[in-house]
Amino acid sequence: MLAMGTYAAGNLMTTKPYVSGAAYIDRMSDYCKACQFDPKKNCPITPLYWAFLQRHRDHLATNPRVKVILKNLERRDLEADAQLREEVRAQLQQGKKLTMSTRPEDV
């Protein structure tokens, strides 16, 4: 677990970044129960996950554990994911709370 959590320091001792979409967080924890967002419909975590993968695609492409996941980027609206990332980032930098209007209904 330590190896996955330290990927941000570089890939010296890790095999892949420990990132996920909302469905995985919902399945593996109870964080989504009290959240205003629905992990299957409008949670911003999923497009943020794909935006992360897109931004780091070149670096991650050599990782055999991530290659299959990266192929799914072809099916995403990467511009919409990047736009949402910027909107979320701007709101959080201003100290604003994310609201339902932050995320379109289609994840």
ChimeraX commands (.cxc) that place a marker at each C-alpha (Angstrom):
marker #1 position 0.00,0.00,0.00 radius 0.5
marker #1 position 2.84,2.40,0.80 radius 0.5
marker #1 position 4.25,1.90,-2.69 radius 0.5
marker #1 position 0.98,2.86,-4.37 radius 0.5
marker #1 position 0.49,5.87,-2.13 radius 0.5
marker #1 position 3.93,7.27,-2.87 radius 0.5
marker #1 position 3.65,7.27,-6.67 radius 0.5
marker #1 position 3.43,11.06,-6.57 radius 0.5
marker #1 position 7.11,11.08,-5.57 radius 0.5
marker #1 position 7.96,9.32,-8.81 radius 0.5
marker #1 position 7.86,5.75,-9.98 radius 0.5
marker #1 position 11.00,4.69,-8.13 radius 0.5
marker #1 position 9.28,2.04,-6.03 radius 0.5
marker #1 position 5.75,1.91,-7.36 radius 0.5
marker #1 position 4.05,0.01,-10.12 radius 0.5
marker #1 position 1.18,2.40,-10.91 radius 0.5
marker #1 position -0.51,5.51,-9.58 radius 0.5
marker #1 position -3.14,4.86,-6.97 radius 0.5
marker #1 position -5.99,6.78,-8.61 radius 0.5
marker #1 position -9.53,5.75,-9.35 radius 0.5
marker #1 position -12.92,6.85,-10.56 radius 0.5
marker #1 position -16.02,7.30,-8.44 radius 0.5
marker #1 position -17.35,3.77,-8.99 radius 0.5
marker #1 position -14.27,2.24,-7.37 radius 0.5
marker #1 position -14.38,4.67,-4.44 radius 0.5
marker #1 position -18.08,3.87,-3.96 radius 0.5
marker #1 position -17.47,0.12,-4.15 radius 0.5
marker #1 position -14.45,0.11,-1.82 radius 0.5
marker #1 position -15.52,2.65,0.82 radius 0.5
marker #1 position -18.44,4.40,2.44 radius 0.5
marker #1 position -17.35,7.92,1.42 radius 0.5
marker #1 position -20.12,8.27,-1.17 radius 0.5
marker #1 position -23.02,7.68,1.22 radius 0.5
marker #1 position -23.10,11.22,2.59 radius 0.5
marker #1 position -22.02,12.96,-0.62 radius 0.5
marker #1 position -24.27,15.20,-2.70 radius 0.5
marker #1 position -22.94,13.61,-5.89 radius 0.5
marker #1 position -24.05,10.25,-7.26 radius 0.5
marker #1 position -20.96,8.15,-8.15 radius 0.5
marker #1 position -22.76,6.64,-11.13 radius 0.5
marker #1 position -24.34,9.83,-12.51 radius 0.5
marker #1 position -22.71,13.13,-11.65 radius 0.5
marker #1 position -19.64,12.71,-9.45 radius 0.5
marker #1 position -16.75,14.88,-10.65 radius 0.5
marker #1 position -14.19,12.31,-9.46 radius 0.5
marker #1 position -14.59,10.14,-12.56 radius 0.5
marker #1 position -13.86,12.84,-15.15 radius 0.5
marker #1 position -11.04,14.11,-12.92 radius 0.5
marker #1 position -9.58,10.58,-12.96 radius 0.5
marker #1 position -9.68,10.50,-16.77 radius 0.5
marker #1 position -8.23,14.00,-16.98 radius 0.5
marker #1 position -5.32,12.82,-14.79 radius 0.5
marker #1 position -4.72,9.82,-17.04 radius 0.5
marker #1 position -4.83,12.04,-20.12 radius 0.5
marker #1 position -2.37,14.57,-18.68 radius 0.5
marker #1 position 0.08,11.81,-17.74 radius 0.5
marker #1 position -0.61,9.55,-20.70 radius 0.5
marker #1 position 2.91,9.66,-22.16 radius 0.5
marker #1 position 4.54,8.77,-18.86 radius 0.5
marker #1 position 1.99,6.06,-18.01 radius 0.5
marker #1 position 1.98,4.48,-21.50 radius 0.5
marker #1 position 5.10,2.47,-20.67 radius 0.5
marker #1 position 3.50,0.96,-17.58 radius 0.5
marker #1 position 2.03,-2.48,-18.40 radius 0.5
marker #1 position -0.44,-2.23,-15.50 radius 0.5
marker #1 position -1.96,0.97,-16.92 radius 0.5
marker #1 position -1.82,0.35,-20.68 radius 0.5
marker #1 position -5.22,-1.33,-20.82 radius 0.5
marker #1 position -6.85,1.50,-18.88 radius 0.5
marker #1 position -5.30,4.10,-21.18 radius 0.5
marker #1 position -6.97,2.49,-24.20 radius 0.5
marker #1 position -10.30,3.59,-22.71 radius 0.5
marker #1 position -9.28,7.23,-23.12 radius 0.5
marker #1 position -10.30,6.88,-26.79 radius 0.5
marker #1 position -13.94,6.56,-25.70 radius 0.5
marker #1 position -13.90,9.65,-23.45 radius 0.5
marker #1 position -14.74,13.26,-24.24 radius 0.5
marker #1 position -11.31,14.43,-23.13 radius 0.5
marker #1 position -12.09,18.10,-23.73 radius 0.5
marker #1 position -15.10,17.90,-21.40 radius 0.5
marker #1 position -12.97,16.13,-18.76 radius 0.5
marker #1 position -10.26,18.79,-19.02 radius 0.5
marker #1 position -12.83,21.60,-18.85 radius 0.5
marker #1 position -14.41,20.11,-15.75 radius 0.5
marker #1 position -10.97,19.75,-14.18 radius 0.5
marker #1 position -10.33,23.45,-14.69 radius 0.5
marker #1 position -13.76,24.39,-13.31 radius 0.5
marker #1 position -13.28,22.25,-10.21 radius 0.5
marker #1 position -9.75,23.54,-9.73 radius 0.5
marker #1 position -10.87,27.18,-10.02 radius 0.5
marker #1 position -13.73,26.70,-7.55 radius 0.5
marker #1 position -11.52,24.95,-5.00 radius 0.5
marker #1 position -8.76,27.57,-5.34 radius 0.5
marker #1 position -11.37,30.22,-4.53 radius 0.5
marker #1 position -12.40,28.24,-1.47 radius 0.5
marker #1 position -15.81,27.43,-2.92 radius 0.5
marker #1 position -17.69,24.25,-2.25 radius 0.5
marker #1 position -18.45,22.09,-5.27 radius 0.5
marker #1 position -22.12,22.00,-6.15 radius 0.5
marker #1 position -24.30,19.90,-8.38 radius 0.5
marker #1 position -24.02,22.57,-11.08 radius 0.5
marker #1 position -20.27,21.91,-11.23 radius 0.5
marker #1 position -20.82,18.65,-13.06 radius 0.5
marker #1 position -23.05,17.88,-16.04 radius 0.5
marker #1 position -25.42,14.97,-15.57 radius 0.5
marker #1 position -23.49,12.64,-17.88 radius 0.5
marker #1 position -20.29,11.30,-16.36 radius 0.5
marker link #1:1,2 radius 0.2
marker link #1:2,3 radius 0.2
marker link #1:3,4 radius 0.2
marker link #1:4,5 radius 0.2
marker link #1:5,6 radius 0.2
marker link #1:6,7 radius 0.2
marker link #1:7,8 radius 0.2
marker link #1:8,9 radius 0.2
marker link #1:9,10 radius 0.2
marker link #1:10,11 radius 0.2
marker link #1:11,12 radius 0.2
marker link #1:12,13 radius 0.2
marker link #1:13,14 radius 0.2
marker link #1:14,15 radius 0.2
marker link #1:15,16 radius 0.2
marker link #1:16,17 radius 0.2
marker link #1:17,18 radius 0.2
marker link #1:18,19 radius 0.2
marker link #1:19,20 radius 0.2
marker link #1:20,21 radius 0.2
marker link #1:21,22 radius 0.2
marker link #1:22,23 radius 0.2
marker link #1:23,24 radius 0.2
marker link #1:24,25 radius 0.2
marker link #1:25,26 radius 0.2
marker link #1:26,27 radius 0.2
marker link #1:27,28 radius 0.2
marker link #1:28,29 radius 0.2
marker link #1:29,30 radius 0.2
marker link #1:30,31 radius 0.2
marker link #1:31,32 radius 0.2
marker link #1:32,33 radius 0.2
marker link #1:33,34 radius 0.2
marker link #1:34,35 radius 0.2
marker link #1:35,36 radius 0.2
marker link #1:36,37 radius 0.2
marker link #1:37,38 radius 0.2
marker link #1:38,39 radius 0.2
marker link #1:39,40 radius 0.2
marker link #1:40,41 radius 0.2
marker link #1:41,42 radius 0.2
marker link #1:42,43 radius 0.2
marker link #1:43,44 radius 0.2
marker link #1:44,45 radius 0.2
marker link #1:45,46 radius 0.2
marker link #1:46,47 radius 0.2
marker link #1:47,48 radius 0.2
marker link #1:48,49 radius 0.2
marker link #1:49,50 radius 0.2
marker link #1:50,51 radius 0.2
marker link #1:51,52 radius 0.2
marker link #1:52,53 radius 0.2
marker link #1:53,54 radius 0.2
marker link #1:54,55 radius 0.2
marker link #1:55,56 radius 0.2
marker link #1:56,57 radius 0.2
marker link #1:57,58 radius 0.2
marker link #1:58,59 radius 0.2
marker link #1:59,60 radius 0.2
marker link #1:60,61 radius 0.2
marker link #1:61,62 radius 0.2
marker link #1:62,63 radius 0.2
marker link #1:63,64 radius 0.2
marker link #1:64,65 radius 0.2
marker link #1:65,66 radius 0.2
marker link #1:66,67 radius 0.2
marker link #1:67,68 radius 0.2
marker link #1:68,69 radius 0.2
marker link #1:69,70 radius 0.2
marker link #1:70,71 radius 0.2
marker link #1:71,72 radius 0.2
marker link #1:72,73 radius 0.2
marker link #1:73,74 radius 0.2
marker link #1:74,75 radius 0.2
marker link #1:75,76 radius 0.2
marker link #1:76,77 radius 0.2
marker link #1:77,78 radius 0.2
marker link #1:78,79 radius 0.2
marker link #1:79,80 radius 0.2
marker link #1:80,81 radius 0.2
marker link #1:81,82 radius 0.2
marker link #1:82,83 radius 0.2
marker link #1:83,84 radius 0.2
marker link #1:84,85 radius 0.2
marker link #1:85,86 radius 0.2
marker link #1:86,87 radius 0.2
marker link #1:87,88 radius 0.2
marker link #1:88,89 radius 0.2
marker link #1:89,90 radius 0.2
marker link #1:90,91 radius 0.2
marker link #1:91,92 radius 0.2
marker link #1:92,93 radius 0.2
marker link #1:93,94 radius 0.2
marker link #1:94,95 radius 0.2
marker link #1:95,96 radius 0.2
marker link #1:96,97 radius 0.2
marker link #1:97,98 radius 0.2
marker link #1:98,99 radius 0.2
marker link #1:99,100 radius 0.2
marker link #1:100,101 radius 0.2
marker link #1:101,102 radius 0.2
marker link #1:102,103 radius 0.2
marker link #1:103,104 radius 0.2
marker link #1:104,105 radius 0.2
marker link #1:105,106 radius 0.2
marker link #1:106,107 radius 0.2
view
